[in-house]
Amino acid sequence: MTEASNPIIRTDIPHSARIWNYWMGGKDNYEVDRIVGEQSIEIYPDIRTMAVQSRQFLIRTVGFLARDAGVRQFLDIGTGLPTMQNTHQVAQAIIPAARVVYVDNDPLVLAHARALLTSSTPEGVTTYIDADAHKPETIISDAGAVLNFEEPIGVMFMGVLGHADSHEDMIRIVRTVMAAMPSGSYLTLWDSSDENEQLVRLCDEYAKTGAVPYYPRPAAQIHSAFEGLELVEPGFVDITDWRAEPPDIGVATSVYSYGAVARKP
């Protein structure tokens, strides 16, 4: 969610997508990202667990939407760096003709998108939009060239709306996007809460590095993004508890990140 007006890839300022990549064991990061990543682990040792569990949440939710809800189109806003089991790979493994549009405006993410975000099936469509999540009207307009807005769409905000400037801004973004979606579409969203002091401190220190701040919010504020939608069981829960099998978890404690899947009536 960096400014589209700055196309330069900065290697002297840590970046959330690259740090996240480092925590997940990826190689698409720079020394400054690894330094901040290790400092973050010292502050909040479970951050790596959170990163891994967030990807497990994506795999389970996209699998549910494609397999059980029959969703054939996905709009993944705030994509981040491609890693393993990305949205299109999960969806197209179940529905080969699934159409997936990724949205980001970070130059490093977009460079990787051009190289890696390609359909995993001949029938599928996978593409990306260079757009800022703070400008949902642009996203809707551009996505309309690929997605059919008369058929259900799975909208995804995976751990990115903490970068919104305020709770009100977060809600504005979600409401604007979902208002454009047809009945039967789904919202999948998770973000980190402010319950854990170590996690809050980590985010405070991260902001001091010059990177785009991430604001953990009360769980109730994250929950409010689903207002007017029909929550799918088990509802709004810690991401480690969303339809997870014991082998997928490996943790007994909360990662203080909450999310849900909800249907638009």
Sequence and secondary structure as in RCSB ss.txt:
>XXXX:A:sequence
MTEASNPIIRTDIPHSARIWNYWMGGKDNYEVDRIVGEQSIEIYPDIRTMAVQSRQFLIRTVGFLARDAGVRQFL
DIGTGLPTMQNTHQVAQAIIPAARVVYVDNDPLVLAHARALLTSSTPEGVTTYIDADAHKPETIISDAGAVLNFE
EPIGVMFMGVLGHADSHEDMIRIVRTVMAAMPSGSYLTLWDSSDENEQLVRLCDEYAKTGAVPYYPRPAAQIHSA
FEGLELVEPGFVDITDWRAEPPDIGVATSVYSYGAVARKP
>XXXX:A:secstr
   TT     SSS  HHHHHHHHTT S   HHHHHHHHHHHHH TTHHHHHHHHHHHHHHHHHHHHHTS   EEE
EES  S  SS HHHHHHHH TT EEEEEE  HHHHHHHHHH   SSSS EEEEEE  TT HHHHHHHHTTTS TT
S  EEEEES GGGSSSHHHHHHHHHHHHHTS TT EEEEEEEBS  HHHHHHHHHHHHTTS     B HHHHHGG
GTTSEE TT SEEGGGSS  HHHH  SS  SEEEEEEE  
